[in-house]
Amino acid sequence: MAEKDLSDFSLLEYDDVYADVYNAYSLGAGFMDPNDLFSLDPRLVTADGMNPHGLTQDMRKLWVNRHVKLVDGKYGQVYPKYYTTIENMTESDNHMVIRERVYDGAGYQKQLLHARSAERKLYLMRAQNEAEYNMPVVLPREAKQDTLVHPELHLVLNYSFHRWKENHMISEVDNFPQEIALLPESGRPTFKDGNMFVADVAFTTPEQLELMKSDFRYVAELLVKLRTGQPIEFSEAKVIHLNELMQVFAALTGDPGYLSYRVEKKTDGGDKKVYNMRKVIADYEAGKMLCEDVHALKQNFGLNTEQALKALNSSAEKRALYYQASGEQAP
């Protein structure tokens, strides 16, 4: 896994996958409803002259828990809201916990700017109404809800084959433990510590796998099998987001062959395309082996692709698998 940051993992952009990850590793079965998620711009700080690189998270979504209502005397009935993020990492980063603190502050700053703008709008609306009716105006409590700030939730997914053992706390970074220890007891509260929640995907437990209902289950299963040396086999369960799943497999295994894989469309009682995961992997492995055999015949005997496939007594199905796996144009 050469890449350190998997921000291009488009699989997690799907709400069913995003909610599945939070539920399995943090919240519990079915707690986050994918229908309650709204995608947000992951750029917390836009690049400009002062910040040439900006500040961007891998994935950021607003979660409005519409299954619960808070009753507040000042703001009326309010749905709980949370600004959630997911960061994808393939190796430990000693300073990731500090980056999370920076993301946290930038997220709250962005919320505060929105809240101040909403307060200004309410002030102008009240002033306009009072001028028009020449009497004090009381705005509905619900109109004030945009002035609220909500909790920021962060989840780091570790795709390496090693548990993220160190630096879950800011106080564990670099020389922080020794430097903080030198402070007098009365001065230590001035240091604000903070923790980071990391899910080690390659160590996903059977109980967590059982909770997963989305295609991310196969990502977790793949890493567990690779770490423990088990055969890469899957159950005959459905896959919804095949292309995105194969992109993840290619990145995690370093095998670009997954990117070229497609299977015959089936339907599962709806409009979504679904695929059989066992068949996906079995066909992929068969196509990969066939590519190796064809390559050997071409190298050793100077045959072209069609001659090599004929020498291997390849059926029409196997020929289709070869051209699918190799990316060559079929004649």
ZIMO-V980054 format. One line per field, one symbol per residue. ss: DSSP state (h for helix, s for strand, l for the rest). A space follows every 10 residues. Layout:
ss = ???
This chain:
ss = llllsllllh hhhlhhhhhh hhhhhhhlll lllhhhsssl llssslllll llllssllss ssssssssss sslllsssss sssssssssl lllllhhhhh hhhhhhhhhh hhhhhhhhhh hhhhhhhhhh hhhlllllll hhhhhhhlll ssssssssll llllllllsh hhlllhhhhh hlllhhhhhh llllsllsss hhhllhhhhh hllllhhhhh hhhhhhhhll lllllllssl lhhhhhhhhh hhhllhhhhh lllllsslll llsssshhhh hhhhhhhhhh hhhhhhhhhh hlllhhhhhh hllllhhhhh hhhhhhllll l
